[in-house]
């Protein structure tokens, strides 16, 4: 990928165009349209926060969602000067995502997810003022998992985003698996089992309390009991078992909501139309592929500081590609970092996030760090547009 200028200012999503627009805006008088937009967003934000809280989002996640909206509308209002925040224009939404993808192909997934939450809130709260057709078009754009420049077969190797030029990435080895083998692997994965357990717990719907919160958070957290890695110790971000369970549950709510598997309906959280059909092998494989993609992207991007985002993405993508290769890396350095977190905080921080993959069964963290064969094609699909990674092995042709 093209090397970034070290002097280019980056925003939360690595977007130099947005940073330039922000700088210019500070030197000009605010327009009446900007003031109206700010007043409208202030009025909408409290309801949006309540809606996120009702879905079990922790305060940190809600703060990130609000920051995402700030970044989105800072760009959107430039493209669509007469902005109505309750009726987005699909072409303008696409252009914002396109600009973001040019600056940071991985960051566009986070931006889409955050705006998708907001549009979902407008729709469910009856605040969307556009037509159903326009709403469907906006949601279709926000629900995409590729980067805007890749639909017609293009790639992002020249985009200014995660820059793999200084990194040597392993080739991903993809074996051939029958549909039956793939489904069997899905049905034993903690990520899948926990998803089904949460859907079973929700059943016909779970009541929300007067404050919009799920009243049985502890029971819901207990439902996601499946784990592929039991050595989660006193991680810096999870000081107690209870806090770790709460954070893990909050991410599941976010992931299942973003994939239209759950929804808030009135004063209940309910199973949505996008929930997997458990007796349909194709739907099982498709749903799991979406969950794997969402999970890996979110964890690759999670908590990286702006100035370190590029290195963080390259490091995590390098570990993931290596784990999916024919010669996976030894896991001793990761396991040691988790046992002795103060010895090397940077190594510990990386290991703690990789352990999250292992907890959901997306990698095995034992003597070696290994991506199970069933997820190799998904890992290649997630990474190859943004990093110089090749697929090899008998299943490679089908994955490309």
Secondary structure, 3 states (H helix, E strand, C coil): CCCCCCCCCCCCCCCHHHHHHHHHHCCCCCCHHHHHHHHHHHHHHHHHHHHHHHCCCCHHHHHHHHHHHHHHHHHHHHHCCCCCCCCCCHHHHHHHHHHHHHHCCCHHHHHHHHHHHHHHHHHHCCCCCCCHHHHHHHHHHHCCCCCHHHCCCCCCCCCCCCCCCCCCCCCEECCCCCHHHHHHHHCCCHHHHHHHHHHHHHCCCEEECCCCCECCHHHHHHHCCCCCCCCCCCCCCCCCHHHHHHHHHHHHHHHHHHCCCEEEECCEEEECCCCCCCCCHHHHHHHHHHHHHHHHHHHHHCCCCHHHHHHHHHHHHHHHHHHCCCCCCECHHHHHHHHCCCCCHHHHHHHHHHHHHHHCCCCEECCEEECCHHHHHHHHHHHCCCCCCCEECCCHHHHC
